[in-house]
Amino acid sequence: MEPVTFGVLGPVTAERGGAPLALKGPRHRAVLARLVVARRRVVPLARLVEDLWDAPPPRAVGAVRTFVGDLRRALEPERPPRAPAGLLVTEGPGYALRAAPDAVDAWRFETAVTEAGRGPASRAPDRIRTALGEWRGPAYAEFGEADWARGERSRLTELRLGAVERRAELLVGLGRAAEAVPDLDAHLAEHPWREEAWRLLALALYRTGRQADALDVLRRARTLLAGRLGIDPGPRLRRLEAGILAQDPELDPPNEPAEAAARLWARATEAYDRTVAAGAHARLESTVGLLRSLAVTGGGGLEAAREHRTAAVAAAEETGDPELTARVIGAYDVPANWTRSDEPETARRIVAAAERTLAALPDTPATDASRCRLLATVALESRGVRSRRGPRAAREAEHIARRLDDPALLAFALNG
């Protein structure tokens, strides 16, 4: 008969060969969960009674023995009558669950995370990802209010959060920063107080050529910590921000063989095509991010980016969403070095689209950054044109950027 496996990284379960076992009611699952928490040690019967009831009923001891008997029949249905149990055993004053080290998902998770730190760094991210896949929800999900579960829940949760951040740190260090960004985004959406996660996300963005986004992440972290907790960012966050602003070479990604980079790009684009619908708004914003990177690579990149930029802006306008259009237009913050545009007609179309979007965009504090980028775009694309609109837009963009205290926005505005 196949061994029984137990799950506590989510709702408490017991399975044999992938088939769930009937554990009856919540008290039965509570007894099983309490024994898993004990990690093969004996839990006295009196302690089980205290843990299961705030005010134990007169026959509580007999009820616990009944729960244990029901669990034994579910866990070892072929055990002969009166034969000693081999899994949920009676020992001394109480009971113990003698599960194998790999029979409980929480134990497997801990072992895998520990072993990932001992092997080659190149394999560790995948091992940690597999370990994180053990989680189905909060640990001991239905017993979140139980005193006996609280400490173990907190310990496992902290271990999981640390594993997410350790995997991201490894990916960034291995030159695979782009892979770390989605997981860190999701991680911070649920746990916004973790400064290390903010630092890793900003560093990952910087190492993928997204300096403005990296600075925006650090600004959001500062705003959140100061506004909600009344504290300043820690020294590691402050040093990273200073390094990004100075474009410190120590922050540059490690060298990666071209073939490995090509394979990574192919896998990423393939996964993107599978998961993001062809008409999704995310594609427009991603396209402009790609065009921006293309424009600063040199060679024929700038020409190719110009060719496709107006099409991306036109597609954004067709959605009828001014906020999306503002992000698409404003994301192309490629530095302009010349006093005249090389393609006046293209520049005129971009200015016209930016002006239409400015008129349609709600004038609220939430859209200030978008308005600043639109105004800076008007200024940049109006260079060489005899009009007061360009300089006026540049001054207004600079004013907004200084008011928002956003270094990336200010750089864009000052370029205008």
Number of C-alpha atoms within 10 A of each C-alpha: 7 8 13 21 20 21 22 26 25 17 17 20 19 21 18 14 10 10 9 13 15 16 21 12 9 12 15 21 21 22 21 23 22 22 21 22 20 14 16 18 15 18 22 15 18 13 11 20 19 13 18 19 12 8 10 12 10 8 8 18 15 11 15 19 14 13 20 19 15 15 21 18 14 17 23 16 9 9 13 9 7 6 7 11 17 14 17 21 17 18 12 11 11 16 21 22 22 18 19 13 13 13 17 21 20 23 19 15 24 18 14 18 24 13 13 21 15 9 11 9 15 13 12 21 24 14 18 23 15 14 21 19 12 17 18 13 11 17 24 25 16 15 20 13 10 15 11 18 19 14 12 15 20 13 11 19 15 12 15 19 15 16 22 20 22 20 23 26 22 18 22 24 16 16 19 21 22 20 16 22 21 11 15 21 15 11 18 15 10 9 13 15 15 16 19 16 24 24 22 23 30 28 28 29 21 22 21 19 17 17 19 21 16 26 24 17 19 23 19 13 23 20 16 17 18 13 11 9 10 11 12 15 18 13 9 12 21 14 13 21 20 13 14 20 14 9 14 11 9 9 14 15 19 13 9 11 9 9 9 10 14 11 10 15 13 12 12 14 11 11 11 12 12 10 9 12 11 11 10 9 17 12 16 21 21 13 17 23 17 13 23 23 20 19 20 15 10 10 10 11 16 17 12 13 20 17 13 13 20 17 12 20 23 16 16 23 21 11 12 12 14 20 19 21 30 27 20 26 28 23 22 20 23 18 14 14 9 10 12 14 18 9 10 15 10 16 20 16 15 22 22 13 22 26 16 15 23 20 12 14 19 14 11 8 10 9 13 18 19 25 28 28 29 30 31 32 30 28 26 30 24 25 19 13 15 8 10 10 13 23 18 15 22 24 18 17 30 24 15 20 24 13 11 16 12 17 16 18 25 22 16 25 28 15 18 25
